Amino acid sequence: MNSLADQFVMSQEKADLKADLEEEEEEEVTDVVCAESHLKDGEMMEVDVGRHNVLLVRCDGVYNAISNQCTHYGAPLSKGAASLSCAETLRQENYRGRIIMVSRDDLLPYDKTRLSKVMNAESDSLLMRRMEFFHENDIEVWLRKEAVSIDTNKKTVTFDDGLIQSYDQILIATGCRAKCLDCPGADLGNVLMLETPDDARRIHYACMGSRTVIVGTSFVGMEVAAYAIDMASSITIIASSELPYQKTLGPEIGKVTMMVKGVKLKSGIIIEADVLIVGIGVNPNSGFLKGSPISMDSKNYVIVDKYMRTNIRDVYCAGDLTSFPLKMVEGQRVTIGHWQTAQAHGYGEGYTEMVLKGQFGNMKFLAFYLKHDKVVAAAGLNVEPAVSVVAERLAEGRVITKAEAMSDDLSWLKLQAL
Ligand SMILES: Cc1cc2nc3c(=O)[nH]c(=O)nc-3n(C[C@H](O)[C@H](O)[C@H](O)COP(=O)(O)OP(=O)(O)OC[C@H]3O[C@@H](n4cnc5c(N)ncnc54)[C@H](O)[C@@H]3O)c2cc1C
């Protein structure tokens, strides 16, 4: 990579901008971290390699080092989303060129996943890195600046204030925005959506003692319901599906998570509410790419290959905005709005059968999702680290058969009988 070049990174996740793609598959030993005997087959261990903290996994005698970033808030290991991760990695890998991170937000990169879990948090407490970090690492951060177009021939991006910035290489990681309700009244003041720390605080205070209606029963809607349940005077959840999480995790798990009775379906009945919270999915933030030659799919997600390269040279894309080939589903193209590997863990679209270990009622279970007699995903509750073990195997491209999923021997998942 040209060390004098401007390096231009728009908001979040790691895409490998180390340019020299030929060398990408090569392994590099940088440190001795433990003796072979310290890590038995099937075990994982957190180790330090230079300044990096990585997870070392041994599976059938093969060692793999993966990022220590666990995606779910509350897990011991956590970090940031796309562009921050990319900028940090570039510096860790000794990239000396100029790095600019741009966001239309007015806040430094923050942990978005906490918005639905700690809704009255101070913005400061959500930050993934403080300003000193960016100064120390010579990463420029431009806030309150919105990209309005990109010219991939001239290699420039134009911003809402008229500024035109050139780049040598660009990572587009503008994520997605929450979908609005498409009905009269959707723009009224007490119809709230959850995207920013300000939104979260607004919802927190609005829910207090209020009759609260939540539209949407996937992660955001259900997490807000769980958060607000002790504060609101009532919570009514409206869903287009019969059960929560039905689309993502299937009806069986949806049933377990039902916690509010009296969900009212489209029937003409008017529900009284003081607050209406909308969490019905997302739309990609790719409007500014229209008119550029960057290929997008029919839903306007940016198409990338496994190296996060778009069809245009020097233009990369990462994070929620991408449509990328997922190895564990045979290279099928997917878009997943989830924090890093949580993506892989939770992905079960298109499954045809579910094999259940344990019982939903005991709140301790492991569900395998199968397609053509092969496991394509898993979801679990109180069975750590089984889901991670499955994800690791799938990520390595190894098949988990139906027979393995059905077997009573769960030792490979580090589980006793369920
Ligand atoms: C309430 C909530 C709870 C969540 N909880 C979880 C969870 O528990 N587990 C999990 O795995 N995932 C969770 N997610 C999803 C997770 O936050 C996303 O997958 C992740 O943030 C995606 O990272 P990203 O870098 O692609 O985009 P983002 O983190 O969304 O970053 C995109 C950035 O680009 C900026 N931007 C957009 N358009 C422009 C433009 N034109 N010009 C300049 N800047 C622009 C945005 O303002 C933003 O700063 C949650 C999401 C929400 C909203």
The ligand as an SDF file (V2000), in Angstrom:
LIG
                    3D

 53 58  0  0  0  0  0  0  0  0999 V2000
  -30.7330   -1.0180   18.8230 C   0  0  0  0  0  0  0  0  0  0  0  0
  -29.7870   -1.9870   18.1840 C   0  0  0  0  0  0  0  0  0  0  0  0
  -29.3750   -3.1030   18.8920 C   0  0  0  0  0  0  0  0  0  0  0  0
  -28.5020   -4.0350   18.3180 C   0  0  0  0  0  0  0  0  0  0  0  0
  -28.1070   -5.1230   19.0570 N   0  0  0  0  0  0  0  0  0  0  0  0
  -27.2660   -6.0400   18.5090 C   0  0  0  0  0  0  0  0  0  0  0  0
  -26.8170   -7.1790   19.2610 C   0  0  0  0  0  0  0  0  0  0  0  0
  -27.1590   -7.3650   20.4340 O   0  0  0  0  0  0  0  0  0  0  0  0
  -25.9880   -8.0640   18.6410 N   0  0  0  0  0  0  0  0  0  0  0  0
  -25.5900   -7.8590   17.3550 C   0  0  0  0  0  0  0  0  0  0  0  0
  -24.8630   -8.7010   16.8280 O   0  0  0  0  0  0  0  0  0  0  0  0
  -25.9730   -6.7840   16.6170 N   0  0  0  0  0  0  0  0  0  0  0  0
  -26.8040   -5.8790   17.1670 C   0  0  0  0  0  0  0  0  0  0  0  0
  -27.2000   -4.7760   16.4150 N   0  0  0  0  0  0  0  0  0  0  0  0
  -26.7010   -4.6240   15.0270 C   0  0  0  0  0  0  0  0  0  0  0  0
  -25.2970   -3.9880   15.0160 C   0  0  0  0  0  0  0  0  0  0  0  0
  -25.3210   -2.7920   15.7530 O   0  0  0  0  0  0  0  0  0  0  0  0
  -24.8920   -3.7320   13.5660 C   0  0  0  0  0  0  0  0  0  0  0  0
  -24.7870   -5.0050   12.9260 O   0  0  0  0  0  0  0  0  0  0  0  0
  -23.5390   -3.0190   13.4530 C   0  0  0  0  0  0  0  0  0  0  0  0
  -23.5600   -1.7950   14.1190 O   0  0  0  0  0  0  0  0  0  0  0  0
  -23.2390   -2.8020   11.9560 C   0  0  0  0  0  0  0  0  0  0  0  0
  -22.0340   -2.1450   11.8210 O   0  0  0  0  0  0  0  0  0  0  0  0
  -21.7300   -1.2580   10.5210 P   0  0  0  0  0  0  0  0  0  0  0  0
  -20.3490   -0.7840   10.7200 O   0  0  0  0  0  0  0  0  0  0  0  0
  -22.0600   -1.9970    9.2890 O   0  0  0  0  0  0  0  0  0  0  0  0
  -22.7550   -0.0400   10.5470 O   0  0  0  0  0  0  0  0  0  0  0  0
  -23.1170    0.9770   11.7070 P   0  0  0  0  0  0  0  0  0  0  0  0
  -22.5740    0.5770   13.0250 O   0  0  0  0  0  0  0  0  0  0  0  0
  -24.5990    1.1910   11.5800 O   0  0  0  0  0  0  0  0  0  0  0  0
  -22.3530    2.2800   11.2670 O   0  0  0  0  0  0  0  0  0  0  0  0
  -22.7440    3.0170   10.1390 C   0  0  0  0  0  0  0  0  0  0  0  0
  -22.2930    4.4520   10.3160 C   0  0  0  0  0  0  0  0  0  0  0  0
  -22.3530    5.1030    9.0510 O   0  0  0  0  0  0  0  0  0  0  0  0
  -22.9350    6.3850    9.2200 C   0  0  0  0  0  0  0  0  0  0  0  0
  -23.5300    6.7870    7.9200 N   0  0  0  0  0  0  0  0  0  0  0  0
  -24.5960    6.2770    7.2790 C   0  0  0  0  0  0  0  0  0  0  0  0
  -24.7850    6.8780    6.0690 N   0  0  0  0  0  0  0  0  0  0  0  0
  -23.7990    7.8110    5.9630 C   0  0  0  0  0  0  0  0  0  0  0  0
  -23.4340    8.7510    4.9630 C   0  0  0  0  0  0  0  0  0  0  0  0
  -24.1100    8.8750    3.8010 N   0  0  0  0  0  0  0  0  0  0  0  0
  -22.3620    9.5560    5.1900 N   0  0  0  0  0  0  0  0  0  0  0  0
  -21.6390    9.4510    6.3370 C   0  0  0  0  0  0  0  0  0  0  0  0
  -21.9340    8.5620    7.3320 N   0  0  0  0  0  0  0  0  0  0  0  0
  -22.9930    7.7520    7.1380 C   0  0  0  0  0  0  0  0  0  0  0  0
  -23.9440    6.1720   10.3390 C   0  0  0  0  0  0  0  0  0  0  0  0
  -24.3270    7.3750   10.9230 O   0  0  0  0  0  0  0  0  0  0  0  0
  -23.1280    5.2640   11.2690 C   0  0  0  0  0  0  0  0  0  0  0  0
  -22.2610    6.0250   12.0720 O   0  0  0  0  0  0  0  0  0  0  0  0
  -28.0530   -3.8280   16.9740 C   0  0  0  0  0  0  0  0  0  0  0  0
  -28.4890   -2.6940   16.2500 C   0  0  0  0  0  0  0  0  0  0  0  0
  -29.3440   -1.7860   16.8410 C   0  0  0  0  0  0  0  0  0  0  0  0
  -29.8040   -0.5600   16.0700 C   0  0  0  0  0  0  0  0  0  0  0  0
  1  2  1  0
  2  3  1  0
  2 52  2  0
  3  4  2  0
  4  5  1  0
  4 50  1  0
  5  6  2  0
  6  7  1  0
  6 13  1  0
  7  8  2  0
  7  9  1  0
  9 10  1  0
 10 11  2  0
 10 12  1  0
 12 13  2  0
 13 14  1  0
 14 15  1  0
 14 50  1  0
 15 16  1  0
 16 17  1  0
 16 18  1  0
 18 19  1  0
 18 20  1  0
 20 21  1  0
 20 22  1  0
 22 23  1  0
 23 24  1  0
 24 25  2  0
 24 26  1  0
 24 27  1  0
 27 28  1  0
 28 29  2  0
 28 30  1  0
 28 31  1  0
 31 32  1  0
 32 33  1  0
 33 34  1  0
 33 48  1  0
 34 35  1  0
 35 36  1  0
 35 46  1  0
 36 37  1  0
 36 45  1  0
 37 38  2  0
 38 39  1  0
 39 40  1  0
 39 45  2  0
 40 41  1  0
 40 42  2  0
 42 43  1  0
 43 44  2  0
 44 45  1  0
 46 47  1  0
 46 48  1  0
 48 49  1  0
 50 51  2  0
 51 52  1  0
 52 53  1  0
M  END
$$$$
